[in-house]
Amino acid sequence: MREESRPRKRKHIPVDIEEVEVRSKYFKKNERTVELVKESKINKDLQNYGGVNIDWIKALKPIEYFEWIESRTCDDPRTWGRPITKEEMINDSGAKIPESFLPIYNRVRLMRSKVKTPVDAMGCSMIPVLVSNKCGIPSEKVDPKNFRLQFLIGTMLSAQTRDERMAQAALNITEYCLNTLKIAEGITLDGLLKIDEPVLANLIRCVSFYTRKANFIKRTAQLLVDNFDSDIPYDIEGILSLPGVGPKMGYLTLQKGWGLIAGICVDVHVHRLCKMWNWVDPIKCKTAEHTRKELQVWLPHSLWYEINTVLVGFGQLICMARGKRCDLCLANDVCNARNEKLIESSKFHQLEDKEDIEKVYSHWLDTVTNGITTERHKKK
Ligand code: SF4
């Protein structure tokens, strides 16, 4: 029989930015007040198109449309350098915000503002633009309706697939539409309907489950014509009625296709990190959907879009599922899951002048960005 584990002694770590209770993942807290609850009224209202006028969006010219989407879903890491204040942390449900959220999230945002991660270069949301650029299709020539479709196809290809493979598959379909079907805009609904399913499967064979995904894409193309006026749906029920599209990609598609922030896109990184930091109940939240619902209860709506990109990049580069870099992590003074041995053995920890924040960041940047492109974030 296993011996009953004894509580570990933890030394007190002073927190230099904001007072925060440092929680241990090894101790279960009884005082947790945030419970899995049904989505609040505000969430329901937001799903009701979130005040977004769909007809107005449909009428936008390409450049106006892309500006609108950019204004709603900005992915520029430089905007994450400014810390969020307590005053900005307002939610409409009145639910308690975990005390550790702001200290940890502000540090993670700061790290993300300094380094470029895989999701910034080749995430799902980049695919239509990347592929169009590669094929020489100027963005002002892309009909927003086709952009939305291309985004949806990118998300369908991305399930359980690495970003670069998904990008290659999207490129293959685009080139086929351009060269064989002679469609100047690349992927269009008409093009997808014309491609035979086995041909489509062959074009996307670099992604996982390519035969199944080819079938989903063909069925989706027909459903869009039959039920959605040949455009992508603008509510989550419509998006989820498409084969092969789950909530994670559904909410992202609404965000990037319509500028509609109706839910948080919770992927494996967001799910894992939110549980690790006890921002959601790690016992109750067994799936990403549980985490999304619990997160939406208390997270201010203004962060619903960015939290995905912020945490995904962080989970890809610093706080990975295996091989966390607590030694390089700027949140290691407030994180409940930090590895003390790693921190103590790091050069970063041994800096003499820890008050000199510029020096600390400069040392951190030199170390963490070894081999990662950071040119655009380097100080002039
Ligand atoms: S890298 Fe370590 S210190 Fe940083 S968030 Fe992850 S577990 Fe915590």
Residues whose N, C-alpha, C, O or C-beta is under 5 A from the ligand:
A	BS01	SF4	I318 C319 K324 R325 C326 C329 A331 N332 C335 A337 R338 N339
